[in-house]
Amino acid sequence: MLSIRSFHCLQVNFYDSLEAATAENDLDGLVISTPTFTHESVIRHAGVHQTSVFTEKPVDETADKIEALFEYAHGAGIDLCCGFQRRFDPSYVAATAAVQEGQVGTPIMASLFFADHPSPPKDFLLNGGNIFMDLAAHDVDYITHTLQDEVVSVYASGTSSDKDLTAADVQDNATMMMNFQQGAVVTLFMSRSATYGYDQRCEIFGPRGLVSVGNIHANTAVISNANGIRHSRWQYSFPERFAAAFALEMDAWADVLEKGWTWPVTAAQCVRVQRIVDAARLSAAQGSVVTVEAYNESRLD
């Protein structure tokens, strides 16, 4: 009821089905906020009604499905815009600019850290909450975009901290190492549970220096006394940490709809991220390095 009241406060009509909403309104765009397995039906419905679509990653559950949906959207004449919020976060954007301007030189190594808070319900993890698909994709997109380079191989390993997860072969902690074409080595640490708040960090090291993105405290109060120096925990979760990024995403999408601007995340990049994530999943299952095949971007031009 809270969400329904919120819609009415915003003077937005509430519908119990997508079909009802599109039947009564001439919509410019749809924002998908439903589970990944529902995305295809929504996108195809939007295509029939000539309505552009925005969704946070992933567009779908496999690289082939993602490619097929972008091809469908292109044929239907609609924009299909996939969001990776780090591309819009002011701190991550500034770090990308520093790297691409050459301020640290050609990157040699990078370290990425993603610890979730709060921990997702066990039922979610047991029913499709794959750590590489859910968590790694964000940083894989960010680092490939920032380095402007291709991943050539991946080694990944995961562990389960709960007996039910172990029995279901679901990892809630994982590491991943990516080797890039131009020589950079990137490591990614992931965990489903950080007790101290939402922990997102990034360090990119080069011969001229280091650029890093840190965490944001829940508030800026600092208490200093004989017992030590204390401050608040990190922000609670992703809605707080990436609030500005989500707002900027919507601003950018509005520009696509109103001004015909080009969405900054390409179809080929979305497919490539999924292929890298799939390679990580395979590596973790096999316990060996997996080569990432080069992707022919011209197929989605």
N, C-alpha and C positions, 0 to 999 in steps of 0.2 A: 504493500500500500504506500510505503514511503516513496518509492520510485514513481508510482502513478501520480501521487500528489505533486511531486517535483515537476513532472511533465506539465501538469495543469498550471502550476505557478509560472512556468516559462511560456504559458499560452501556446503550448504545443499539443496537438491532438494525440490521444493515446489509442492504439489499435492492438488487437490481439493476434493479428496476422499481417504479414507483408503484403499479401494479396489485397487485403482491405485498404491498407495505406496507399498502395499504388493506384487502386481503383478510384479513390476519392480525391487524389491530389496529383497535380502536374509537378513531379519532383525533379529537381536539378541533380540531386545526388543522394546516395545511400551510404551510411556509415555502418559497417558490419561490426557487431560486438557480440556475436554468437560463436559457439565452438567451431573449431577448424573444419570438422567434418560437414558442417552446414554451409560452408562458404560457396561451394560450387553451385548449389541450387539457388542461392541468393544472387550470385553473379549472373547466372543464366536468366533468371527472372528479370534482373535489371537490364540485361541486353535486350530482351523483348520489349521493354518499356522505354528504351533509349535513355537510361538513367546511369550516370557515371557512379563509380564505386570507390570508396576508401576502406581499407582494412589494415589493421596492424598485422605484422608478420605472424604466421606464414599465410600466403594466399591459399595453399592447400597442403596436403600431407606428404606429397612426393614431388620430385622435380618434374616428372613427366606430366602430372596433373597441373602443376603450376604453369608449365609451358603451354599446355593445352588451353587453360583458361585465359592466358594473355592473348593467345591466338584467337580465341572466341571473342574476347572483348574488342580486339582490333577489327575483326570482321563485322561485329555488331555496331561499330562506330562509337564506342563509349570509352572513357578513360577508366582504367583499372589502376588505382594508386595504392601501393603497398608501403606502409610506414615502418621504418626502423628508427625509434625515437632518438637514438644517439646522434643521428644525422642532424637533428634540430636542437639538441641541448646546447646552450651557450658555452659551457665549459668544454664539452667534447668538440664542438665546432671550432673553438679557439685553438685547441690542441691540433686538430687537423690542419688548420691554416698554418700553424707554426712549422709542422712537418713539411707541408707542401711548399712552403716558402724557403725551405732549406735551412731553417734556423738550427737544426741539430745535425745537419748533414744527412747523407744517405743512411736511413735507419739500419742498425745492425741487429738489434734485439728489441722485443716488446714483451711486456708482462701485463696480462689482463686478469682481473679478479672480480668474480660475480658470486656473491653470497646472498641468498634470498632471505627475506623476512616479511611476514611470519612464514613459518614452514607450511606448505600446502597440505590440505587434508590427505590422509593416506589413501582414501578412495580415489582421489584425483590422480595420485602417483601410480596407483595400481591399474588405472584405466586410461593409459595413454600419455601420462606425464613424463615423456622421455626427456632426460636432462640435456641431451645434446640438441634436440629439436627446440625445446622450450627456452633454454638459457643460452647455449652456445651461439645460436643464430644471430643474436644481437651483436655480440662482439666480433663474430666472423665478418658480418657485414661492415662493421665500423672499421676494423683494421684493414680489410682489403680495400675499402674505399679510401682510407687515409694514406696507406702506402702506395696506392695505385699500382698494385702488383698482383700476381697470380699465385695461389697456393699450388705447390706441385706434389706435396705429400703430407700425410697426417698420421700421427700416432696418438692414440687415446686410450685411457684406462679409467674404469669406474668401480666404485664400491657401493655396497648397500649397508646401511647402519641399522637396519631393522630386519628381523627374521622373516616377516611377511614379504618385505621387499626383496629379500634374498631369494625366497622361494619362488617369487614371480620374476626373478632376473631383472629387477628394476633398480637402477643405480640412483642414489640421491647425492653422491659426491663423485666428482670426476675431474680429470686433468686432460689436457689436449695440447699437443705441440704441432705447430704448422711450419713447414719449410717453404719459403717463398722463392720465386724464380730469380730475383735479384740478390738472393743470399740471406735475407733477414730470417731470423728464427723467432717465432712468437709462441709463448706459452699462455694457456688459459686455465685458471682454476675456477671450479664451479662447486657450489654447495647449495642444497635446498634449505639450509637452516643456519642462520646467524643469530645468536641470542641477543646481540647487542644492537641490532638495527640493520637496515638495508645497506649492504656494503658493496659499492661499485668503484673500482679503481682501475687506473690505466697508466702505464709508464712506457714511453717509447725512447730508446737510447740510440744515439748516433755518435760519430766521431767528434762532433762539435758541441754536444750537450745532451740534455735530457728534457723531455716535456712530460708532465704528469697531470692527471686529473684525479682529484681527491673526493672525499665524501663531504656531505653537508650536515652539520649538527641540527638537531630539532630546534634548538634556540642558541643564542650567542652568549648566554650568561656563563661566566666562569667564576668559580668559587675557589679562592686561594687562602689557605690557612696552614696551621701547623700539621694538619693531617695530610696535606698534599694539595694538589690542584685538580679540581673536578669540573667537568662540563657535561652537557647532556649527551645522550646516545646519538647515533646517527639517525637520520630521518626514518620514519616508521616503515615505509614500503615504496613501491614504484609510483603510486599516484602523487605522493609528496615529492619524491626525488626528481621526477621527470614532469612535474606539473607545467613548467614553462615550455618544455619540449613538446608536450601534447598540444598545448595551445598554439605554438608556432606551426605544428603540423597542420592543424585545422586552418590556420591563416593561409598557409601555402596551398592547401587543397581548395580553399575558396578562390584563390588566384587562378588555379587551374580551371575551375568552373566559370568564373566571371570574366577572366582576362585571356583565357586560352594559353596560360603558361604551361611549360613542360614540367612534369613531375620529376624531381631529382633522382629518384630511385628507379632504375630501368628494369624492364622485364628480365633482361639477360642477367642482371645482377641478382635478382631474386632467385632465378634458377641456379645460378652459380653458388650462392650461399647454401641452398638446399643440397647441392651435390657435395659440397665440402662437409656439411653436417652428416650426410649419409655416409661419407667416407669415414668420419669419426666414429659413428655407430658401428660400422663394420670393423674398424680397427680395434675397438674395445671388445667386440665379440670374438675376434680372431687372435688378439694379442700380438698383432704385427703391424708394421707400417703399411699404409694403403696409399697408393698413387692416385692423385686426383686428375682425371682426364681433362684435357683442354676442352673448353666449351666454345662452340661456334656461335658467336653472338649474332652473326648475320641472319640466323634463322628467325630471330625475333625483331629484326629491323623493320 
